[in-house]
Amino acid sequence: MPGRSAPSRRTVLRSTALTPVAGLGLAACSPGDDGAAPARPTAPVDLGADSEVAKGAAKLYRDQNVVVSRAEDGSLKAFSTVCTHARCPINKLEGTKLVCPCHGSEFDARTGEVLHAPASVPLIELPVEVKQGRIVAGPGV
């Protein structure tokens, strides 16, 4: 093509070197199955003593990717703490607000509702009950 020079060897090598890095960055933000946390427990999970969650409060169970909250009337709600935006496990609870470390999405631990984007879908609600003084959440509860 007249008037247009070929790219230098340095430009070609730099572009080639950056392509895999860009691909890794995109993969980290995608909701693919590679390394993503499971969206919910596949069996009932014993989370701990019923007394661990006070009325009006919430408790994050990081290892199980579950949050449990207790309403003022004593009823429990449980949600998966896998972010609905990019499936990152949420590891921070501030009062009753869950904060995703990947992109800053925020959720209400009492309702699962999105408080702050980029997530736009609420957290997945899980069945939960107290069995023999222990909080148990997940399917089959």
N, C-alpha and C positions, 0 to 999 in steps of 0.2 A: 504494500500500500504506500503510495508516494507521500512524503512528508511525515511519516510516522516511523520512529526508530524502534528496533527490537528491544525488549527489556534486557537489562544487564544480567549477567550471571548471578550477581549478588541479590538482585530483586527476585529472581526465580527461586534461588535457594531459600531466601527468607520466607517467601510465600509458602513454599513446600514445608518448611519447618513449623510454621504457625498453623497449618491446616489441622493436624491432629489435636493440637491444644484447643482450638476452637471447637472441634468435635466433642472433646471431653467436657467442655463447658456446657454445650447444648445437652449432652447426655445427662449431666448432673441436674439440669432443670426439667428434664422430661419425666412424665409419670410412668416410665417403663418398668418392667419387672426386675431389672438388674439392680440388686442391692436395695430395692425399696422395701420399706417395712410392710408387713401384711396389714391390710386395712382393718381387720378385726380378729379377735381370737377365734379359733376353730373349735374350741371345746371350753367347757366351764373353767374359769380361772379363780382360784381362791386368792383374794387380794389382801386379806388381813382381818383383824378384829373389827367388829361393828363399831366399837367406841372410837376408832381412829378418825371418823368423819363427823365433825360437830354440826349441829343445826346451823344453816346459813353458810356453811363452808364447803370447800372442795378439797380433795386430795388426789394428787397425781401419782400414779403407779407407773413409773418410767419403764421398768423392766417388762411390764405386760402391755404397754401402750394403751392404758386405760385411765380415765379420770372418773371419779365418783363424787357427786355432790349430794348434800342432804338439805332438803327444804325445811322451812321452819316447822312444818307439820310432821317432820321426821321421815318423810318419804325419800327414797334414793333414786337418783338417775345416774346412768353410766354412759360414757361415750368413748369411742375409739379416739386415741390421740395421734392418729396418723393424719397429717394435714391433707385436706381434700384438694389442695392446689397442685403439689408435686410429690405427695406421699412421703414427706419427711416426717420422722417421729418428732413429736413436740416434746420438748424437755423442760419447759419453763411454765410455772404456774404463779401468777401474781394475784393473790387474793382468789378471785373466781375467774380470772382472765388467763387463758392459755396463749402463749406466744410461740410461734414457729420460728426456729433458728435459721431456716433456709432463706425465706423471703419476707419475713415479718408479718405474715398473716396472724390475726388474732381472733380468738373464739371465746364465747361465753361458756364456761365449764358447767353452768346450770342448765343451759338450753341447747348447747351445741351450735348456736347461731354464730355466723360470721360477724365480727365487730370491725375488722379492718382487712382490706384487700391486700394481696391479690386473690386470695381464695374467694370464691363466690358461692360455694356449696357448703351447707352445714356439716358438722361432724356426724359420723354414723352413730346412732343410738344403739346401745346394747341392752339386752335384758339383764336385770340385776335384782338380787334378793339377799336376805340374810338367812343363812342356814347354820344352825347350832352356834350362833354368836359370831359367825364369820361372814364377810361380804364376798359374794360369789357373783361373777359377771360372765356373760358370754352365751353362746347358743346352748340350748338344753336346760337353761335355768328356769 
